[in-house]
Structures are given as structure tokens and as C-alpha cells.
């Protein structure tokens, strides 16, 4: 016989068939991953749009916590949900007209606030350790004893020297306090530059419960997980096609001359 080259083809198994884009099970799982990813991705954005509002802080009155021009994400809340230490967005027409203001709540209705004792803010007779000031001096911020009426808030900027806050309105009939009903949102995080979640104001713990962070962390996890699933599910087809081609070449191999 002449020397002729033949090839041997591996027998097909009786299991699930493998086509150019992978097994049917793989294709179904890929489609499921993409569908779930789209739901998580779009659901996270939709939930965030309902719960949060973006604001740009135009002044340095909340420095060093929030810098001038920083873009913050604030959770929509009712004024009754506000706690000591919260950074809030409010609009009180007795202070400014048509512009949202960002300040920190240092006292709520029923509290007695003054400044300063040993360089510290005093609320209900307790000196408050304001770690968010990052060592900023508060000795020059003179606040006589103020009894905050029910349903009102006393607010200060973290930059105590130049902030036009409650201390700048002490001569008003309400002694610088603002109605809790003017609060529209509570700042959770600084989105740009990406400084992340605000630090928890632990110095107020001895006076009562603090606010809990909003669902921003869960929302971001949903968006990231959704993007990963969409990418992974979409990449399955090309990867399976390339892997299948390699397997086909490996199954058909020359036996040699007879």
C-alpha cells in the first residue's frame, strides 16, 4: 500500500453537546447572569436616584470635612430623623433665599448648647470631642448658653472661624436655631473628589443615638455586582467559542503513515 496519512477522530460522548459557543447549559447560565446583572445595575441606579440627591458645596464653611466645590450625595430625610452630628442640607429663608445650605447639627430640640469650655463645644453640660474638626481651633467661637426650642436645630460649620451658621444669627428671635422642617437631606458621602463616606461623629454618642448610614453602600454594591455579571455573562460566548475551537483541533490529530 502507498503511504497515506489518515486521521483519527475521537468518538463523541453521549453527554451534553458542545457547539461553537459552549454547551446549552453554559449559554443559559450566561444569559441568566446578563439578565440578573442588568436588573442589579439598573435597579441600583434607580434606587439611588430615589433615595439620594447630589449637591455641590459652594463654600469652605464645612472644611476640612467638605471642601469648596466638593460634590456630595445626600439622603432624602425628614427633619424629624435628624440626630446630633449629622451634616444636613436645609433651606431656611431667614438665612438665605433660594439656596440650599450645608451645616452640621450640634444640638436638637430640648438641648442646651454653648461654646467654648476648654476649647470644646458643650451640649447638655458635656464637652464634645469633635474629631471631624481635625485639630481645628474653636476657642474663638463664642456662643452664649442657648436653649434649643422643640422642633428646631442648632447648626455650625466645621470651619468655625468663617462659617455663617447659627452662631452668626444669635441675635435673631430664634437665637440662631432653624426649624427641623427646613431640612431636606442628610449628607452620607463625598462623591467628588472620591473621599467616600463621612466619618461617624462619635463625640455625640453620650447624648443619645446617632443616625445610621443610608443604603448607599448597598446601592454601590448592586451597581458593581451588576456590571461584573453583565461583563462576565457577555464574555462567556467568545471565550467558549475559542475554547471549543481548541478542543476540536485537539480531537483531530494525525495518526501517521501505514
Buried (B, 14 or more C-beta within 10 A) or exposed (E): EEEEEEEEEEEEEEEEEBEEBBBEEBBEBBBEBBEBBBEBBEBBBEBBEEBBBEBEBEBBBBBEBBBEEBBBBBBEBEBEBBBBBBBBBBBBEEBEEEEBBBBBBBBBBEBBBBBBEEEBBBBBEBBBBBEBBEEEEBEEBEBEEBEBBEBBBBBBBBBBEEBBBBBBBBEEEBBBBBBBBBBBBBBBBBBEEEBEBBEBBBBBBEBEEBBEBBBBEEBEEBBEBBBBBBEBBBEBBEBBBEEBEEEEEEEEEEEEEE
